[in-house]
Amino acid sequence: MPERSGPLLGIDFGARRIGIAVLGESGLAPQGVVTLRNGEGGPDWEGFARILKEWQPRALVLGLPLHMDGSEGFMVGRVRNFAESLQRRFPLPIHWVDERLSSHAADLVLKERELSHKKRGRLLDQAAACEILWTFHNAGGDA
């Protein structure tokens, strides 16, 4: 499926929260958009619909939480299932990025900003989604 114009939407999937960030076509800097809930009832699909309608992304970039040795663990299956459901609901191209250290890198960035622990906790998932977008962008994934 050829990609249209528009920004990229980065997604950091977690069992309780899903961080979303956007990277415009200029590729200058990703910015956090929102953190959506996730849980036993599943993701906040209405929230996704609102975000996709507002941003009109050309593609989605999802982090793949591999183990440090590169192997796949339990969460990889959950992320892949989420991606399948996401694509059924919103047929956009999906790109994958190794996100092994995205949350750690995001936490370091937030600490450098001297934010309170509480504020860092609220922004961590969005900051991790920003790291996922940077990884994709820096690997030449601007398709």
C-alpha positions in Angstrom: 0.0 0.0 0.0 1.7 3.3 -1.1 2.0 5.9 1.6 0.3 9.3 1.3 1.7 12.5 2.6 1.3 13.5 6.2 3.1 13.0 9.5 4.2 9.7 11.1 2.6 8.6 14.3 4.7 6.8 16.8 3.2 4.3 19.2 4.7 2.9 22.4 2.4 0.0 23.4 2.2 -1.0 27.0 -0.1 -3.2 29.0 -1.6 -0.3 30.8 -0.8 2.8 28.7 -0.1 3.5 25.1 2.1 6.5 24.3 1.5 8.4 21.1 3.9 10.9 19.4 4.0 12.6 16.0 6.8 13.5 13.6 5.9 15.9 10.9 7.1 15.6 7.3 9.9 18.0 7.9 11.4 15.5 10.4 12.6 18.2 12.7 11.5 16.7 16.1 8.9 14.4 17.3 6.4 15.6 19.9 4.3 13.8 22.4 0.6 13.8 21.6 -1.2 11.8 24.3 -1.1 8.7 26.5 -4.1 6.5 26.0 -5.3 3.9 28.4 -5.0 0.2 27.8 -6.1 -2.7 30.0 -8.4 -5.6 30.3 -11.1 -3.9 28.2 -8.5 -3.3 25.5 -7.1 -0.1 24.0 -9.0 3.2 23.9 -10.1 2.8 20.2 -12.2 5.9 20.3 -9.1 7.9 21.4 -7.1 6.4 18.5 -9.9 7.4 16.1 -9.8 11.0 17.3 -6.0 11.1 17.0 -5.9 9.6 13.6 -8.7 12.0 12.4 -6.8 15.0 13.8 -3.3 14.1 12.6 -4.1 12.2 9.3 -0.8 10.2 9.5 0.7 8.6 6.4 1.9 5.7 8.5 2.2 4.3 12.0 5.6 3.4 13.6 5.3 0.8 16.4 8.0 -0.2 18.9 8.9 -3.9 19.1 9.9 -4.7 22.7 12.7 -7.2 22.1 14.9 -8.7 24.8 18.4 -7.3 25.0 19.7 -10.4 23.2 17.2 -9.7 20.3 14.8 -12.5 21.1 11.1 -12.0 21.3 9.3 -12.3 24.6 5.6 -12.3 25.7 5.1 -8.6 25.0 6.1 -8.9 21.4 3.1 -11.1 20.8 0.8 -8.6 22.5 2.2 -5.8 20.4 1.7 -7.8 17.2 -1.9 -8.6 18.1 -2.5 -4.9 18.9 -1.0 -3.9 15.5 -3.3 -6.4 13.7 -6.4 -4.9 15.5 -5.1 -1.4 14.8 -4.6 -2.1 11.1 -8.1 -3.7 10.8 -9.7 -0.6 12.3 -7.4 1.9 10.6 -5.8 0.6 7.4 -2.5 2.5 7.5 1.0 1.2 6.7 2.8 0.0 9.8 6.6 0.1 10.3 8.4 -1.6 13.2 11.3 -0.3 15.2 13.4 -2.1 17.8 12.5 -0.3 21.0 14.7 -2.1 23.5 15.9 1.0 25.2 13.3 3.6 24.2 11.7 3.9 27.7 15.1 4.2 29.3 16.3 6.8 26.8 13.0 8.7 27.3 13.4 8.7 31.0 16.9 10.1 30.7 15.6 12.9 28.4 12.8 13.7 30.9 15.3 13.8 33.8 17.5 16.2 31.9 14.5 18.6 31.8 14.4 18.5 35.6 10.8 17.5 35.7 9.2 16.1 38.9 9.0 12.3 39.2 5.2 12.6 38.9 5.4 14.7 35.7 8.0 12.3 34.2 5.6 9.4 34.9 2.8 11.1 33.0 5.0 11.9 30.0 7.2 8.7 29.9 5.0 6.8 27.4 4.8 9.8 25.0 8.5 10.4 25.3 9.1 6.7 24.5 6.9 7.1 21.4 9.1 10.1 20.4 12.2 7.9 20.8 10.6 5.2 18.6 10.0 7.9 15.9 13.6 9.2 16.2 15.0 5.7 15.8 12.8 5.2 12.7 13.8 8.6 11.2 17.5 8.2 11.9 17.5 4.8 10.3 16.3 6.4 7.1 12.7 5.4 7.5 11.1 8.4 6.0 9.2 6.5 3.4 
